[in-house]
Amino acid sequence: MNIFDFHKIIVQTSADSIRRLSVFNPLTIHKKGTRAKALFALALVCFFWGTTWIASKEGVRHMPALQLAGIRQLIAGVLYVGFFIWKKTPMPRGNEWTPILVLSFLNFIMSNGLSTWGVKYISAGLGSIMGAIFPLWLVVIGLFISKEKLPQKAITGLLLGFGGVCIIFYEHLQDFFIADFRFGIILSLIATWTWAFATLYTKKQAASFNPYFSLGLQMVISGVCLTVFTNATGNAVPMSAIPWQSWSAIAYLVIFGSLVAFICYLYALQNLPTEQASIYAYINPIVAVLCGWLIFNEKITAFIVVGGLVTLLGVYLVNKAFKAVPPPEQPETEGI
């Protein structure tokens, strides 16, 4: 091969790469095919759900975390429910309310509420990595309740995942003596446990009732509960005293975290292989870590980089091991 042939290959390869990147050009996306639009939608999911950790971090700096989570969920839930009522979707009946009530507690009051509270005391990047490990708890729970032998790949992923967490926390050992840091980690851990239990419950108890309408009802119920709880316990601030920074964070979480990103996720899920659509789970923490570094000057150390990559590899192996398991009818929501 002479130098001209080599140069031709390089130029052709670069052109192909540029064409692939052009899929994500928002100015021409309307001219693309369904797959290109689905990839663009998935890219938006990866970005917006990654940045929700940053918005939450900013919001809870100026107001109680559970109050912020309650207002965010209530507004987003009312918009979802309002849409389905406008479409004249029938309300759930009888036993259909049971999974809605249980999942509103597990998914939103506990998981979303506590993870939002957690980032008040730990970095947004660390919170996002903690949120990404919930599939590892599915394997741990499976070790105790599953009658079938777990795939070797799942066990390997479990060990890698928790090994990565140990690498991350190696440089934070001294921080565990700080009460606030310790409290934030505990909140984040409980949030991942309840998310894991919600996932298992959904697979076994998911009702035939419209799962997307159900999601909106869950948000409304949890939003009301968190708002009443924070006011009853005296942990809420008057609405007029909530600063613009927190209202901006709430608006971002509702519009981009709960509405735009979720609609994009559904579109990607409908037009891409499930395994490909689930890649957002591995990119979200990377987006959160980078944004935390840019916006809040959160440190990116070798321990966070190596530990985070090892943890995400473990999560990937766990998801890969169970890829043959049918997904639950209930759609997933964003990590926070």
ZIQUI-V403316 format. One record per backbone hydrogen bond with DSSP energy under -1.0 kcal/mol. CO is the residue of the C=O (numbers start at 1). NH is the residue of the N-H. If there is no record, write none. Layout:
co = <CO,CO>
nh = <NH,NH>
//
This chain:
co = <2,3,4,5,6,7,8,9,10,11,12,13,14,15,16,17,18,20,21,22,25,28,29,33,34,35,36,37,38,39,40,41,42,43,44,45,47,48,51,52,53,54,55,56,59,64,65,66,67,68,69,70,71,72,73,74,75,76,77,78,79,80,81,82,83,84,85,93,94,95,97,98,99,100,101,102,103,104,105,106,107,108,110,111,112,113,114,115,117,118,118,123,124,125,126,127,128,130,133,135,136,137,138,139,141,141,142,151,152,153,154,155,156,157,158,159,160,161,162,163,164,165,174,175,178,179,180,181,182,183,184,185,186,187,188,189,190,191,192,193,194,195,196,197,198,199,200,201,202,210,211,212,213,214,215,216,217,218,219,220,221,222,223,224,225,226,227,228,229,230,238,239,243,244,245,246,247,248,249,250,251,252,252,253,254,255,256,259,260,261,262,263,264,265,266,267,268,273,274,276,278,279,279,280,283,284,285,286,287,288,289,290,291,292,292,301,302,303,304,305,306,307,308,309,310,311,312,313,314,315,316,317,318,320,322>
nh = <6,7,8,9,10,11,12,13,14,15,16,17,18,19,20,21,22,23,24,25,28,31,32,37,38,39,40,41,42,43,44,45,46,47,48,49,51,52,55,56,57,58,59,60,62,68,69,70,71,72,73,74,75,76,77,78,79,80,81,82,83,84,85,86,87,89,88,96,97,98,101,102,103,104,105,106,107,109,110,111,112,113,114,115,116,117,118,119,120,121,122,127,128,129,130,131,132,133,136,139,140,141,142,143,144,145,146,155,156,157,158,159,160,161,162,163,164,165,166,167,168,169,177,178,182,183,184,185,186,187,188,189,190,191,192,193,194,195,196,197,198,199,200,201,202,203,204,205,206,214,215,216,217,218,219,220,221,222,223,224,225,226,227,228,229,230,231,232,233,235,241,242,247,248,249,250,251,252,253,254,255,256,257,258,259,260,261,263,264,265,266,267,268,269,270,271,272,277,278,279,281,282,283,284,287,288,289,290,291,292,293,294,295,296,298,305,306,307,308,309,310,311,312,313,314,315,316,317,318,319,320,321,322,323,325>
//
